[in-house]
Amino acid sequence: MKLRFDESQITNIANRYKYPREEEELLELRSQIEEKGCLTKDQLRLVAKWKAPRSARHVEKNTHEYIKEVTSFAFSAKDERSRIKILTIIDGVSWPTASVILHLFHKDQYPILDFRALWSSGLDVPNQYKFSFWWPYVEFCRDVANRTAVAMRVLDRAMWQYSKENQKA
């Protein structure tokens, strides 16, 4: 994996970030979620709607308690594979949405799985997401963020925006 742009440009590219759906409401939830150690159904609805509006309706199939229990486990799990995989058992939560949950609300830094960010790191979207794909991507993004002293949210915005500006349809 290698970024398609110079690492020195991360902040500049991230500053041009424009996503069609507002994320400020999600970012404001972080302290509540960290304090409680889980997501509520209402919070999960917002995350799912932001990441995958077409499949967000499936979140309704879950009970509040189920969401609370599964997300609580994900946030407290010590094993990386457990953290991501457990979230995907929630109806309406695929690997990309699970990655958003970890990205925005886990104490550790995680990238978002998105075709744009993957392209910017030289990767193609796999036919099926697996831990063996996801974990090297997490390590790559953590390494870039640490080496360049930027937050993972900044790196994620830069990778998304670079693809938006440069990837052919």
Contacts in CASP RR format, 6 or more apart in sequence:
PFRMAT RR
TARGET T0000
AUTHOR 0000-0000-0000
METHOD contacts of the structure
MODEL  1
MKLRFDESQITNIANRYKYPREEEELLELRSQIEEKGCLTKDQLRLVAKW
KAPRSARHVEKNTHEYIKEVTSFAFSAKDERSRIKILTIIDGVSWPTASV
ILHLFHKDQYPILDFRALWSSGLDVPNQYKFSFWWPYVEFCRDVANRTAV
AMRVLDRAMWQYSKENQKA
1 121 0 8 1.000
1 122 0 8 1.000
1 123 0 8 1.000
1 136 0 8 1.000
1 137 0 8 1.000
1 140 0 8 1.000
2 121 0 8 1.000
2 122 0 8 1.000
3 120 0 8 1.000
3 121 0 8 1.000
3 122 0 8 1.000
3 144 0 8 1.000
3 159 0 8 1.000
4 119 0 8 1.000
4 120 0 8 1.000
4 121 0 8 1.000
4 122 0 8 1.000
4 162 0 8 1.000
4 166 0 8 1.000
5 13 0 8 1.000
5 120 0 8 1.000
5 158 0 8 1.000
5 162 0 8 1.000
7 144 0 8 1.000
7 147 0 8 1.000
7 148 0 8 1.000
8 148 0 8 1.000
9 158 0 8 1.000
10 144 0 8 1.000
10 148 0 8 1.000
10 150 0 8 1.000
10 154 0 8 1.000
10 155 0 8 1.000
10 158 0 8 1.000
11 150 0 8 1.000
11 154 0 8 1.000
11 158 0 8 1.000
13 157 0 8 1.000
13 158 0 8 1.000
13 161 0 8 1.000
13 162 0 8 1.000
13 165 0 8 1.000
14 150 0 8 1.000
14 154 0 8 1.000
14 155 0 8 1.000
14 157 0 8 1.000
14 158 0 8 1.000
14 161 0 8 1.000
16 161 0 8 1.000
16 165 0 8 1.000
17 157 0 8 1.000
17 158 0 8 1.000
17 160 0 8 1.000
17 161 0 8 1.000
18 161 0 8 1.000
18 164 0 8 1.000
19 160 0 8 1.000
21 49 0 8 1.000
21 50 0 8 1.000
21 53 0 8 1.000
23 50 0 8 1.000
25 46 0 8 1.000
26 46 0 8 1.000
26 47 0 8 1.000
26 50 0 8 1.000
26 104 0 8 1.000
27 104 0 8 1.000
29 43 0 8 1.000
29 46 0 8 1.000
29 104 0 8 1.000
29 105 0 8 1.000
30 104 0 8 1.000
30 105 0 8 1.000
32 43 0 8 1.000
33 39 0 8 1.000
33 43 0 8 1.000
33 105 0 8 1.000
34 105 0 8 1.000
34 107 0 8 1.000
37 71 0 8 1.000
37 72 0 8 1.000
37 75 0 8 1.000
37 76 0 8 1.000
38 67 0 8 1.000
38 68 0 8 1.000
38 69 0 8 1.000
38 71 0 8 1.000
38 72 0 8 1.000
38 75 0 8 1.000
39 47 0 8 1.000
39 67 0 8 1.000
39 68 0 8 1.000
39 71 0 8 1.000
39 101 0 8 1.000
39 105 0 8 1.000
40 64 0 8 1.000
40 67 0 8 1.000
40 68 0 8 1.000
41 59 0 8 1.000
41 62 0 8 1.000
41 63 0 8 1.000
41 64 0 8 1.000
41 67 0 8 1.000
44 59 0 8 1.000
44 62 0 8 1.000
44 67 0 8 1.000
44 71 0 8 1.000
44 90 0 8 1.000
44 93 0 8 1.000
44 101 0 8 1.000
45 56 0 8 1.000
45 59 0 8 1.000
47 97 0 8 1.000
47 100 0 8 1.000
47 101 0 8 1.000
47 104 0 8 1.000
48 55 0 8 1.000
48 56 0 8 1.000
48 58 0 8 1.000
48 59 0 8 1.000
48 92 0 8 1.000
48 93 0 8 1.000
48 97 0 8 1.000
49 56 0 8 1.000
50 100 0 8 1.000
51 96 0 8 1.000
51 97 0 8 1.000
51 100 0 8 1.000
51 112 0 8 1.000
52 92 0 8 1.000
52 94 0 8 1.000
52 96 0 8 1.000
52 97 0 8 1.000
55 92 0 8 1.000
55 94 0 8 1.000
55 97 0 8 1.000
56 92 0 8 1.000
58 91 0 8 1.000
58 92 0 8 1.000
59 67 0 8 1.000
59 90 0 8 1.000
59 91 0 8 1.000
59 92 0 8 1.000
59 93 0 8 1.000
61 91 0 8 1.000
61 92 0 8 1.000
62 90 0 8 1.000
62 91 0 8 1.000
62 92 0 8 1.000
66 90 0 8 1.000
67 90 0 8 1.000
70 86 0 8 1.000
70 87 0 8 1.000
70 89 0 8 1.000
70 90 0 8 1.000
71 87 0 8 1.000
71 90 0 8 1.000
71 101 0 8 1.000
73 82 0 8 1.000
73 86 0 8 1.000
74 82 0 8 1.000
74 83 0 8 1.000
74 84 0 8 1.000
74 86 0 8 1.000
74 87 0 8 1.000
74 98 0 8 1.000
74 101 0 8 1.000
74 102 0 8 1.000
74 106 0 8 1.000
75 83 0 8 1.000
75 105 0 8 1.000
75 106 0 8 1.000
75 107 0 8 1.000
77 83 0 8 1.000
77 86 0 8 1.000
80 131 0 8 1.000
80 135 0 8 1.000
80 138 0 8 1.000
81 131 0 8 1.000
81 135 0 8 1.000
83 102 0 8 1.000
83 106 0 8 1.000
84 95 0 8 1.000
84 98 0 8 1.000
84 99 0 8 1.000
84 102 0 8 1.000
84 131 0 8 1.000
84 134 0 8 1.000
85 131 0 8 1.000
87 93 0 8 1.000
87 97 0 8 1.000
87 98 0 8 1.000
87 101 0 8 1.000
87 102 0 8 1.000
88 94 0 8 1.000
88 95 0 8 1.000
88 98 0 8 1.000
93 101 0 8 1.000
94 129 0 8 1.000
95 113 0 8 1.000
95 129 0 8 1.000
95 134 0 8 1.000
96 112 0 8 1.000
96 113 0 8 1.000
96 114 0 8 1.000
96 129 0 8 1.000
99 110 0 8 1.000
99 111 0 8 1.000
99 112 0 8 1.000
99 113 0 8 1.000
99 134 0 8 1.000
100 112 0 8 1.000
102 108 0 8 1.000
102 110 0 8 1.000
103 109 0 8 1.000
103 110 0 8 1.000
103 111 0 8 1.000
103 112 0 8 1.000
103 152 0 8 1.000
103 153 0 8 1.000
103 156 0 8 1.000
109 141 0 8 1.000
109 142 0 8 1.000
109 145 0 8 1.000
109 151 0 8 1.000
109 152 0 8 1.000
110 138 0 8 1.000
110 141 0 8 1.000
110 152 0 8 1.000
111 117 0 8 1.000
111 137 0 8 1.000
111 138 0 8 1.000
111 141 0 8 1.000
111 152 0 8 1.000
111 155 0 8 1.000
111 156 0 8 1.000
111 159 0 8 1.000
112 156 0 8 1.000
112 160 0 8 1.000
113 129 0 8 1.000
113 134 0 8 1.000
113 137 0 8 1.000
114 160 0 8 1.000
115 125 0 8 1.000
115 163 0 8 1.000
116 159 0 8 1.000
116 160 0 8 1.000
116 162 0 8 1.000
116 163 0 8 1.000
116 164 0 8 1.000
116 167 0 8 1.000
117 156 0 8 1.000
117 159 0 8 1.000
117 160 0 8 1.000
117 163 0 8 1.000
118 124 0 8 1.000
118 125 0 8 1.000
118 137 0 8 1.000
119 163 0 8 1.000
119 167 0 8 1.000
120 158 0 8 1.000
120 159 0 8 1.000
120 160 0 8 1.000
120 162 0 8 1.000
120 163 0 8 1.000
120 167 0 8 1.000
121 137 0 8 1.000
121 140 0 8 1.000
121 141 0 8 1.000
121 159 0 8 1.000
123 137 0 8 1.000
126 133 0 8 1.000
141 152 0 8 1.000
141 155 0 8 1.000
141 156 0 8 1.000
142 152 0 8 1.000
144 155 0 8 1.000
145 151 0 8 1.000
145 152 0 8 1.000
145 154 0 8 1.000
145 155 0 8 1.000
148 155 0 8 1.000
150 158 0 8 1.000
END
